[in-house]
Amino acid sequence: MSVLSVEGLGKSFSGLHAVRDVDLDVADQEFLGIIGPNGAGKTTLFSLLSGEQPPTSGRVIFDGTDITGWSADRTARAGLVRTFQLMRPFESMTVLENVTIAALSVRKSRKDARRHALEVLDRVQLSDQVGGVVSTMSTAGLKRLELARALAMEPRVVLLDEVLAGLVPAERAPMIDLLRSLHTAGQTVLFVEHIMAAVMALSERLVVMHEGAVLTSGDPRTVVEDPRVVEAYLGEETA
Ligand SMILES: Nc1ncnc2c1ncn2[C@@H]1O[C@H](COP(=O)(O)OP(=O)(O)OP(=O)(O)O)[C@@H](O)[C@H]1O
């Protein structure tokens, strides 16, 4: 059964069709990769799903409810939560405070939220940095923190926007392992990623976007060999 359905979703910016007529069904516990060349509309699609931006056309059905036009806060509280490519932690706060604030959306007391935040930080292997101030963290630490803040909200579906970007190759394998553990735990995930090793290691199904539209989707190995996909990427550097 679909936990998330997108019907005819579109977004125009003064005539530019950043996202056009996208249909998508995401199954419960699916790990779905979204790829496409620069400017294909991937981040805009996430913004439409998460309520950061209203669509120009189409509908988003989440867990049986039409959430089209809901604010980002309301969407996140309903269980559809995203991370950002350009991360947005509270710089002057500690790692634990950042995750506790996110956890407060699903826990009534500060004490419960703090306990839940500590559990999530353990899951993302940041337990040794709970008291650290965010402004001094490495990119790899910040990526885990961004993930922790999303997971602390106990999302039914999490949208991960380039969680491997900026990591050096040695840091990628542990992050891929961490994402795989989310999958094993039954978390439904949509992720946008340019690093193809991660895309191929993690995706159960792959959606390719090009010029705002879905070019094709299906089994990852079949999809990446599709001549239309190869052509869409011509002239792009792939990681
Ligand atoms: N707020 C905006 N105003 C005008 N144009 C926008 C806006 N946001 C995105 N666009 C345009 O929409 C198109 C899709 O952009 P988007 O960032 O969604 O692509 P993307 O696939 O995420 O790209 P990348 O892989 O480089 O992050 C691009 O042409 C972009 O310039």
The ligand as an ORCA input file, in Angstrom:
! r2SCAN-3c Opt
* xyz 0 1
  N      13.028     29.619     -6.040
  C      13.298     29.469     -7.336
  N      13.096     30.456     -8.218
  C      13.359     30.293     -9.540
  N      13.841     29.145    -10.071
  C      14.067     28.117     -9.237
  C      13.824     28.216     -7.833
  N      14.149     27.021     -7.253
  C      14.589     26.221     -8.248
  N      14.546     26.888     -9.439
  C      14.917     26.339    -10.742
  O      14.198     25.133    -10.895
  C      14.991     24.146    -11.556
  C      15.078     22.902    -10.708
  O      15.917     23.189     -9.594
  P      16.184     22.139     -8.430
  O      17.084     22.812     -7.430
  O      14.914     21.580     -7.941
  O      16.985     21.021     -9.221
  P      17.840     19.803     -8.628
  O      17.515     18.623     -9.454
  O      17.626     19.678     -7.158
  O      19.321     20.279     -8.927
  P      20.706     19.940     -8.161
  O      20.970     18.488     -8.401
  O      21.690     20.818     -8.850
  O      20.522     20.284     -6.697
  C      16.325     24.812    -11.851
  O      16.296     25.318    -13.174
  C      16.383     25.922    -10.827
  O      17.189     26.994    -11.288
*
